[in-house]
């Protein structure tokens, strides 16, 4: 139930804001709006104010604005069959005025993304200290794609397929969108640029396909607490110890240590710690708790907290959304050039799942998800694909260049092509969603 309610809330708000943009712009340029509805038919509640009927539909997964004269068929004719044009109809307005109406839907989604991101940032953000640092390799996982391609500790990763990466966050996002796709990894080693071929894998990951090459920053978790009398304390571990390695394996994140502890019940472990700048190796044996190992320690990652003021939160939000927009356009181009797998795309089922999970984590997580989806929705609607707002704008631009309106036959063919493209996209994302559901995937023998 939480998932359904969260999904309805997320989609309802995003679509309402989008259609509200069209509605306000239409009113501003003097277009008569016949109906403004949140949700799809049948209409449950409605009232009329002036020329406009306002309603709420039974299916809260969308909405629409119906403007007078929006389609060539929605026109009045006199007794001789001639079209009667009225000044308050959509097609009677200038191209500039129609452009304002079309552009305001995506613009409102982008503005909503900025607002929601600012609200999330204003609450304070905690992130790993390494995320904004240059991607200098501190560790390479054994048997990983990076190890097989010759990546070494100390390499400074500069670009992935000519896409410059300046931070670890950018590197992980760029690699993540190219799962099972061979990429050119440009690194700087001893001052010299080197290009390596590497194929990110998705082994051992969840239902969402995310590429990984097995490189880590030069950071280590530390022990926030050690319970007196438990195996960790008996083995000599102390609060504040920096965990450098376990059984010779470098430790970068806290979850790596937790996994090793859990897999070593009643088995001795060699833990290398850094204590006051001096490294020493301790032999510690986890107790057994059920089927997993237990040390009685709490490893955590080093993080930094950012608590911006209102103005700074808005500024950071604009910067982050601009960066995210660049990544979205890069991913779209990657789909065209086949650098990015179509399996990266998510549809309504996946969005519903994420909405439910985010709602359970709290409003901050839910608003963060909504901001991301709203930005995607706004930018995708600007794509020059017929049926979308961007497609209508593109068509008007072509008519402006040609200095004439295209015939209805041409427009209908273009719209049909756009509809087929959108339909293919919907089939792809829904197929991706279904393959992420375990019991459905088992019914697909080709998977």
N, C-alpha and C positions, 0 to 999 in steps of 0.2 A: 504493500500500500504506500509506503514511504517513497518508493521508486516512482510509482505512478503520479503521486501528488507533486513530487519534486520535478518530474519531467513536464507535467502540465504547467507548473509555475514557471519553469525556465523558458519553455517554448512560448507560453502565453505572453510573458513579459517582452521577450525579444520581438515577437511578431507584432504585438501591440505598438511598441515603440517605432518599429519600421513603418507600419501603416499610419501611425500618428504623424510621421514626417510627411508622407504623401498628403494626408488630410489637411494639415496646417498650411502646406505650400499651396494646395489647390484653393483653399479659402483666401489665401493672401493675394493670389493673382486673379481672383474673381470667377473661379470655376464652380459651378453648382454641383455640390456633392449630394447624391441621391441616398446613399447608405454608407454608414461607417459601423462595422461590426467586429467584435472580438469573438473568435471562434467560428466554426463552420456551421452551416444549416443542419437541422432546422433551428430557426430562431426561437429562443426560449422567452426572452424578455426584450421588449423594444418600446421606444417612445419617439415621437416626432417633435423636432424643434426647427421651425422654419421650413426650409426645403429638404432638410436632412433627417433620415430615420436612423436612430442610434439603437444598436441591438447587441445582444449576447447570444452566441450560438451554443448548441448542445455539446458540440465537440470542441473543447478548449485547446486546440492544437494549431491554431492559425488565426486568420482574420482577413478582412479585405476592405477596400474603399472603392465604392462604385461612383464614378463621376459621370455627369451628363455628357453624352456625345463622345465617350471614351473610345468606342469602336465605331467604324464606319456604318455598321448595321444599326447602331443605336441612334438613329436620326429620325426626325419628323419629315414627312413629305406632304406636299399640298395635293389637291385633288387631281392635278395633272401628273403626279408622280415625281415632281422635282423636290430635291432636298432643301429643307428649310434650315438654314444655319442660324443659330442663336449665339450671341456674344458670350454667354456664360457656359458654353460647351468646351470640352477639352480640345477637340480638333479645330475649334475656331480661334484658339489662342496662338500666339507667335511661337516659333521654335524655341526661343529663349525662355518664354514662360513655361512651356511644356518641359523644357530641360530642368527648370527649377523644381517642378513637381516630381519628376522622375529621380532627380539626384538626392532629394531630401530623405527618402527612405533609407538608403545605404548610409547617408551622412548621420542620421539619427542613431543607427546601430554603432557607428564608429564613435560618436560622442558618448553613447552609453558605455562602451568599452572603456573609454578614458575615465568616465565618472566612477564606474565600479572598481577599476584598478586603483584609482586614487583612494577610494574608501578602504580597500584592502591594505594598501600601503600605509595609510594613516593609522591603522591599528598596530603597526609595527611588523617588521619582517625579520626573521632569523634564517640565516643561510650559512652554508659552509664557507670557511675562510678562503678556500681555494677557488671558489666559483668565479671570482673576478680577476684571478691571477692568470698570467700567460701560461699556456699549456706546455710546461716543461715536464717530460716524463720522469716520474719518481719511482715507478714500479711497472713491470710488465708481467702479466699473468702467464704462468707456464701453460704451454699448449694453445695459447690464444692466437687469433689471426695476426696480431701485432708481433708476437714472438716469431711466428712462422715467416713473417715478411722482413724480419731483421731490424725492427724498431728496438732502440737501446735506451737504457736509463740515461737521462741527460739530454736526449733529443728534444729540441724545441719544435713542436708541430706548428707550422705556419699556414698551411692551407689544405683543404680537402677538395679535390677536383677544381682547383683554381678559386675556390671560395675561401677567402681569408678568414682565419679564426684567431681571435685575439685573447680569448679567455677559455677556461675549461668548460664553462656553461655553453658557449658557442660551439665548441668542439663536440660535446656530447649530443647537442641537438642536431648538428650537421651530420654526424655519423649515424645517429639514431634513425634518421629518415632514409637511410640508404642500406637497409638490411638486405643481405644476400646480393648486393650489387658491388662489383669490384670498383674500387676508387683509387685515385692517385693521391697519395699522402706525401705532401712536401714537408720535409723536416730540415732543420739546420743542425748540423753536427760538426763540432770543432770549427765553427765559422763558415762551413761550406754547405750550400743547399743540396739536398739529396731527395729524389723522388722514389717512393716505394709503392708497390702495388699491394693492396690489402683488401680483403672481402669481409665486411662486418657480418657477424653471425647473430642468431637469435636464440641460441641454445640456452635452455634452462630458464626462459623468461615466461611471463604471464600471457594473458589472452591478447594483449596488444603487441604487435610486432615492432620491436625496437632494436636497432642495430648496435653492436658492441664489438670493439676490437681488442679489449683487454689491456688498456693503458690507464694508469692512475697517477694522480698528483703526488708530490712529495710531502704528504701529511700523514699523521698517525693519530689514532684515537688515544684518549687518556682515561684513567680510572677515576670516575667522579666519586665513587665510594667503594669501600671494601668492608664487608661485614665481619666483625671480630668473631673468631672461632670457626669460621667457614673455611673450606679448603684453600681459597685464595690467600686469606690472611695467614693460615698455617704454612703455606708455601713461601711466604715472604713478600707478597704483593702489598703495596701501600697506596693510600689515597694520593692521586696526582701522578702516579706512574704513567709514563708515556709508553704505550705498547708498540715496540718497533717491529717485532716478528714473533711468530709462533711456529715452532718446529722448523725454523729456517725460512718460513714464508712471510714476506713483508706484509704488514698490516696497514691498510690505508683507511678503512672505514670500520666503525664499530660492529656492523653486522657480520663482517668477516670473522672477527674474534668470537662473536656469539655462536656462529655456525660451527666453528672448530671446537669450542667448548662443548656444545651439544652433541657433537659426534665422537667425543672422547670420554664416555663415562668409565670411571675407574681405570683410565689409561694415562700414564705420565705424559706431560707436555713440557717442552722446553720453551719458556717464554722469555724473550729478550726485552728488557725495559730500559728506558732512559730516565735516570733519576738524578736531577741536578747536573745534567751534562755528562754524566758518567753512565756508560752502558754496562749492564750485567745480565747474565742469563740465569733464570731460576727454574727449578724443576717443580712443577705443580701437578697434582693428580685430582681431577674433578671427582666429586661424589656422584652417585647415580640417583637421579630423581625420576622415577618411572622408567622411561627408556632413554632419557637424555642425560648428558653430563651437567654438573652444577658446580660453580666455583664460589658463588656468593660475591661477585664483583659486578659493577655497573660501568661498562665501557661506553664512552660518548665521544662524538666528534667535536673538534674545535669549530665553533660558530661565531658569527658576529651578528649583533642585533642593530637594526636600523629603525629609528622612530622619528620619521620626518614630521614637520609641521604641515598645516593645510596647504600652503602655497607650494612647499617643496614636494608634497605628495602628488599634487597635480602635475608639477614639472616632471617628476620621475615617471608618472603614469604616461605622459605624452611621449617621453623618450622610450619607455619600454614598449608602448604600442607601435611606435615607428619602427623599432627593431623587430618586433613580432610581424609587422606588415611586410618587412623585407624578407623575412623567413618564409612567410606564406607565399609571396610571389615567387621566391626561389623554389619552394616545393612544387608549385604549380608548373613552373618551367621544367623542373625535374621530371614531372609526370610526362610532359611532352617529349623530353629527350631520353626518357626511360632511365634516368639516373635514380629516380625515386619510385619505389614499388607502389602500385595501386592499393596494396594491402594496408597502406598507411591511412587510407580514407576510412572515416567512420560515418555511420548512418544513424537513423533514429533509435535503433535498439541500443547501440553503444552509448549514445548520448543519454538515453534513459538510465542505463546502468550507472554511468558516471554521475548523473544528477542525483540518483539515490544514494550513492556512496558519499558524494560531497555533502549532501544534506545531513547525513549521519555524523559527519565531522564538524558541522556547524556552519553558520551563515558566512563566515569568512571564506571557507573553502568553496561554498556554493556560489558566492559572488565572484570568486576568482574564475571558476568554470564558466559562469555566465559571461564574464568579460571576454574570455577567449573565444567562446562561440559567437558572441555578438560581433567581435572584430572580423572573424571569418565570414559571418553572414553578410556584413557590410561590404567587405572587399570582393567576395564572390559575386555579389549582386552587381558589382561594377564591371564584371567581365563582359566583353563585347559578344555575348552569346544571345541570340534571339530568344525571346520569352522573358529573360532577365531584364532588370532596369537598364543595365549597361548595354544590352542588345538594342533596346529602343533608342537609347541615346546615340549609339553608333549608327543606327539606321538614319536618324535625323541628321547626323553629321554628314553622312554620305549624300543625303538629299540636299543639304546646304551646299556641298561642293558641286553637285550636279546642277544646282539652281532649278530643281524641279522635284515634285513628289513622285515617288515610284508608284506604279500601278498596283492595284489590289492583288493581282495575280502574282506579281513579284514578291510582295510582302507576305502573302500566304505561303509561298514556297520557302521563303527564308524562315518564317515562323515554324513551319513543319520540320525543317532541318534542325532548328534549335530545340524543338520538342523531342525529336529523336535523340539528340545528344544528351539532353537532361535525363531522358528515360534510361539511356545506357548508363549514365552516371548513377542513377538511383538503383538500378539492378546491381551495379558493382558494389556500392556501399552496403546495400542490404545483404548481399552474398557475404561480404566481409563480416558483417555483424553476426550472421548465422554461424559462420565458421568459428566464432569466438565462444559459442555456446557448446559445451562439451558433448552433451547427448545428441545434439544435431550434427556435430562434426563426425561423430561415430557412424552416422547414417550415410556419410559421403565416402564411398570406397576409394575414390580417386585422391583423397586427402592423405 
